[in-house]
Amino acid sequence: MEGRERGMETLVVNHPVVADKLTEIRRSTTSNASFRRNLHEISIFLIYEALRDSALSEVTVDTPLGPSSSLTLEDQPIFLPILRAGLGMLDAALLMFPDSAVGFVGAKRDETTLLPEVYLNTIPSDLDGARVVLLDPALATGGSMIQALELAKDAGAGEMIMVTLLASPEGIEAVRKSGLGEKVITAAVDERLNDVGFIYPGLGDAGDRQFGID
């Protein structure tokens, strides 16, 4: 499933392994340790798809038998995990792009207004047009993601890509209306938000499912 509206692309990664791991992540009986492991593994697939168009440069390397014309990545993206749940996706990102810089955005939702409150921002002050990948397991209301996108834009980000395990239609629409971000990569778009702003049927609170109840 792939769609494009007003310049923002939404890509749902359809892969049997992704579907299987998502089932384990959704399951209410899955332990914290198993949730973290499956989130890490599924994030590898999602980030792989998000950055499959990364620019390459040609280089010549010496193999044991002689020179070879080969390819190398031109640039490393900057990863911005949204705390605390986005931490579970960071190791997967750095596994593939180990030289990438990392900034952190801490956002805590006010459970009355459902609006995010930013309590941490370590985004480099001058991104100089760099490609930025934002990591958050759940794109629910879209509030935290939009705030992180605004902070990255203010710091001079170039293309901004959002990688999320699950998204709601409402969250995708909110980001689209914001005019921020070029692409959303996700494993599934669920039915809707419930009356307290969680994705339904969803997976619960991704931070609590990883690290225990706050």
C-alpha positions as CSV (number, residue, x, y, z in Angstrom):
1,M,0.0,0.0,0.0
2,E,1.5,3.3,-1.0
3,G,-0.1,6.7,-1.4
4,R,1.0,10.3,-2.0
5,E,-0.9,13.4,-0.9
6,R,0.3,16.9,-1.2
7,G,3.9,15.8,-1.5
8,M,4.0,13.5,1.5
9,E,4.4,9.8,0.8
10,T,3.1,7.1,3.1
11,L,4.7,3.6,2.6
12,V,3.4,0.6,4.4
13,V,6.1,-2.1,4.4
14,N,4.5,-5.4,3.3
15,H,6.8,-8.2,4.2
16,P,6.0,-11.6,5.9
17,V,8.7,-11.2,8.5
18,V,7.5,-7.7,9.4
19,A,3.9,-9.0,9.7
20,D,5.0,-11.8,12.0
21,K,7.0,-9.6,14.3
22,L,4.3,-7.0,14.4
23,T,1.9,-9.7,15.6
24,E,4.3,-10.5,18.5
25,I,4.6,-6.8,19.3
26,R,0.8,-6.4,19.5
27,R,0.3,-9.4,21.7
28,S,-0.6,-8.2,25.3
29,T,1.3,-11.2,26.8
30,T,4.6,-10.3,25.1
31,S,7.3,-9.5,27.7
32,N,9.2,-6.3,27.8
33,A,12.3,-8.1,26.6
34,S,10.5,-9.8,23.7
35,F,8.9,-6.4,22.8
36,R,12.3,-4.7,22.7
37,R,13.8,-7.5,20.6
38,N,11.0,-7.6,18.0
39,L,10.9,-3.8,17.8
40,H,14.7,-3.7,17.1
41,E,14.3,-6.4,14.4
42,I,11.3,-4.9,12.7
43,S,13.0,-1.4,12.8
44,I,15.8,-2.8,10.6
45,F,13.3,-3.6,7.9
46,L,11.6,-0.2,8.2
47,I,14.8,1.9,8.2
48,Y,16.2,-0.2,5.3
49,E,13.1,0.8,3.2
50,A,13.2,4.4,4.4
51,L,16.8,4.9,3.2
52,R,16.9,2.6,0.1
53,D,17.5,5.7,-2.1
54,S,20.6,6.8,-0.2
55,A,23.2,8.4,-2.5
56,L,26.3,6.4,-3.5
57,S,29.8,7.3,-4.7
58,E,32.1,5.1,-6.8
59,V,35.4,4.1,-5.2
60,T,38.1,1.6,-6.1
61,V,39.1,-0.9,-3.4
62,D,41.9,-3.5,-3.5
63,T,40.5,-7.0,-3.0
64,P,42.9,-10.0,-2.3
65,L,42.9,-10.6,-6.0
66,G,43.0,-7.1,-7.5
67,P,41.3,-3.7,-7.7
68,S,37.5,-3.5,-7.8
69,S,35.2,-0.7,-8.7
70,S,32.8,-0.5,-5.8
71,L,30.2,1.8,-4.1
72,T,30.1,3.6,-0.8
73,L,27.5,5.8,0.9
74,E,28.0,9.5,0.3
75,D,26.4,10.7,3.5
76,Q,25.1,9.4,6.7
77,P,21.6,10.6,7.8
78,I,21.0,12.2,11.2
79,F,18.7,10.1,13.4
80,L,16.3,11.8,15.8
81,P,14.6,9.3,18.2
82,I,11.6,10.7,20.1
83,L,12.0,9.8,23.7
84,R,11.4,7.5,25.3
85,A,9.9,5.0,23.0
86,G,12.0,5.9,20.0
87,L,15.1,4.6,21.8
88,G,14.1,1.1,20.9
89,M,14.6,1.9,17.2
90,L,18.0,3.6,17.5
91,D,20.3,0.6,17.7
92,A,18.7,-0.7,14.4
93,A,19.4,2.6,12.7
94,L,23.1,2.7,13.9
95,L,23.6,-0.9,12.9
96,M,23.2,0.2,9.3
97,F,24.5,3.7,9.6
98,P,27.1,3.5,12.3
99,D,28.7,6.9,11.6
100,S,25.4,8.8,11.8
101,A,25.0,11.7,14.3
102,V,22.1,11.3,16.7
103,G,19.9,14.0,18.3
104,F,17.2,13.4,20.9
105,V,13.8,15.0,21.3
106,G,12.1,14.3,24.6
107,A,8.3,14.8,24.4
108,K,5.8,13.8,27.1
109,R,2.1,13.8,26.4
110,D,-0.2,15.7,28.7
111,E,-2.9,13.1,29.4
112,T,-5.6,15.8,29.8
113,T,-5.0,17.8,26.6
114,L,-3.2,15.0,24.7
115,L,-0.7,17.7,23.6
116,P,3.0,17.0,23.8
117,E,5.4,18.9,26.1
118,V,9.0,19.0,24.9
119,Y,11.5,18.6,27.8
120,L,14.7,17.7,25.8
121,N,16.1,18.9,22.5
122,T,19.7,17.9,21.5
123,I,19.2,18.4,17.8
124,P,22.4,20.0,16.3
125,S,21.9,23.7,15.8
126,D,23.0,23.8,12.2
127,L,21.9,20.7,10.2
128,D,22.8,22.5,6.9
129,G,20.3,20.6,4.8
130,A,21.1,17.2,6.1
131,R,18.7,14.3,5.7
132,V,16.9,13.6,9.0
133,V,15.2,10.4,10.0
134,L,12.8,10.7,13.0
135,L,12.1,7.5,15.0
136,D,9.0,6.8,17.0
137,P,7.2,3.4,17.3
138,A,3.7,5.1,17.3
139,L,2.4,7.9,15.1
140,A,-0.9,8.4,17.1
141,T,-2.2,12.0,17.3
142,G,0.9,13.3,15.5
143,G,1.6,15.9,18.1
144,S,5.0,14.8,19.2
145,M,6.1,14.0,15.7
146,I,5.0,17.5,14.4
147,Q,6.9,19.2,17.3
148,A,10.0,17.2,16.5
149,L,9.7,18.0,12.8
150,E,9.4,21.7,13.6
151,L,12.5,21.6,15.8
152,A,14.4,19.8,13.0
153,K,13.2,22.3,10.4
154,D,14.2,25.2,12.6
155,A,17.7,23.7,12.9
156,G,18.1,23.6,9.1
157,A,17.1,20.0,8.2
158,G,16.7,19.0,4.6
159,E,14.6,16.0,3.7
160,M,12.7,14.7,6.8
161,I,11.6,11.0,6.9
162,M,9.4,9.5,9.7
163,V,9.9,5.9,10.6
164,T,7.2,4.4,12.8
165,L,6.0,1.0,13.7
166,L,2.3,1.9,13.7
167,A,0.4,4.9,12.5
168,S,-3.2,6.1,12.8
169,P,-5.1,7.7,9.9
170,E,-5.5,10.8,12.1
171,G,-1.8,11.0,12.8
172,I,-0.9,10.7,9.2
173,E,-3.4,13.4,8.3
174,A,-2.1,15.8,11.0
175,V,1.4,15.5,9.7
176,R,0.3,15.9,6.1
177,K,-1.6,19.1,7.1
178,S,1.4,20.5,8.9
179,G,3.4,20.5,5.6
180,L,6.4,19.0,7.4
181,G,8.2,15.9,6.4
182,E,8.4,14.1,3.0
183,K,7.8,10.5,3.9
184,V,6.2,8.2,6.5
185,I,7.4,4.6,6.6
186,T,5.4,2.2,8.8
187,A,4.5,-1.5,9.3
188,A,0.8,-0.8,9.5
189,V,-1.9,1.9,9.5
190,D,-4.5,0.9,12.1
191,E,-8.2,1.6,12.3
192,R,-8.4,4.8,14.3
193,L,-7.5,6.7,17.5
194,N,-9.5,5.8,20.6
195,D,-11.0,8.5,22.9
196,V,-7.7,8.9,24.9
197,G,-5.5,9.3,21.8
198,F,-4.1,5.8,21.6
199,I,-3.9,3.9,18.3
200,Y,-6.7,1.2,18.1
201,P,-6.2,-1.7,18.1
202,G,-2.6,-0.7,18.3
203,L,0.0,-2.1,20.8
204,G,-0.5,0.0,24.0
205,D,2.1,2.4,25.2
206,A,5.3,1.6,23.4
207,G,7.4,3.2,26.1
208,D,5.8,1.2,28.9
209,R,5.9,-2.0,26.8
210,Q,9.7,-1.6,26.4
211,F,10.8,-0.3,29.7
212,G,8.0,-0.9,32.2
213,I,5.3,1.4,33.5
214,D,6.3,5.0,34.3
